[in-house]
Amino acid sequence: MDQSMTINQYLTINFDNQPIRFTLDGKVSVIDVIKVLCDPERPFTLWEKIKTKHPEILAHCEDYLFEKGEAIPVVDGKGWEKLWMLLPFYITC
């Protein structure tokens, strides 16, 4: 398969008017989820903390090229379950 034809294909779902991107095979953008649910100002910083404290999540993570050629981490279903369980510990009030 020619990867250049599929590299930018994705689905966007709005959650409270905030976009969350999904790959066509169902993986979700980690950065988008963190922006919407936890920290809209510093999602990459929070993701670094999570990866450092819970490196096992990386087994379910890969980079995906969305628009503008930016590689964004995405997680599969099992990764999403793990991330969902961890996010409450990182929510800023």
N, C-alpha and C positions, 0 to 999 in steps of 0.2 A: 504494500500500500504506500502511496506517495504521501508522506507525513505532511508535506507543505500544504496539501489540500484540506487536511482536517485540523491543522494546528490551532486555528482560531475558532473552531466551532464549539459553542457552549450554549447553555440555557441559563437565563437569568430569571430568578423569582424574587419579587419584592416582598420584604417582610417589614411591616410598618414603614413603607415607602423607602426602604433601604435595600439596595440590590445584593443578592447572594448568588454567586455564579456556581454552576454545576457543569461538570464535563458531561459529554453525551453518554458516558457509561456510568453516570451516577455519583461520581466523586464530587465532594463539595470543597469550595475554596476556604481554607483555614482562616485566611486574613479577613475575608468577608464576614464569616461567622463571628470572629472576635470583634470586628468593628460594630456589628449589629447588636451583639449580646453583651459585650463587656466594655470595650475600650475603643471608642471611635477615633481617639487622638493618637494612640500608640499601639496599633495592632501588631506590628512587627516586633516591638520590644516585648510585648506579652508572649508572643509565640516563641521568642528566644528563651524566655524564662521557663515556659512549659517544656520545650525540648530539652533544656538543661536538666530540669528536675525529673522529667519523665521520658528519657530517651527511647523507651520501648514503643512509644507512639510512632516513632519514625519507621517502624516496620510496616506501617499502614499508610505511609505518606510518600508522595512523589511531587516533583515540580511539573507544572502544566503551563504551557504558553497561552495566555489569554491575549487580548488586544494589545497592540503596541509592543509585542514581543516580550512582555514582562513575564518572567517565570514566577508563578505563585504556587505555594504548597497547597496540595489538595489531599484529602483523606478519603479512603474507602469506607464502607459501612462499619466495619469493626473499628477503624480509626475514629470515625464520628462518634461511636458509642463511648470510646475512651475519652475523647475530647469533651463530650457532653458531660461526663462524670467529673472531669477536672475543672471545667470553667467556673462553677460556683466558688471555688477557692481563690479565683483570680478576679472576681468582679469587684470593681472599685465603686465605692459609694460616695 
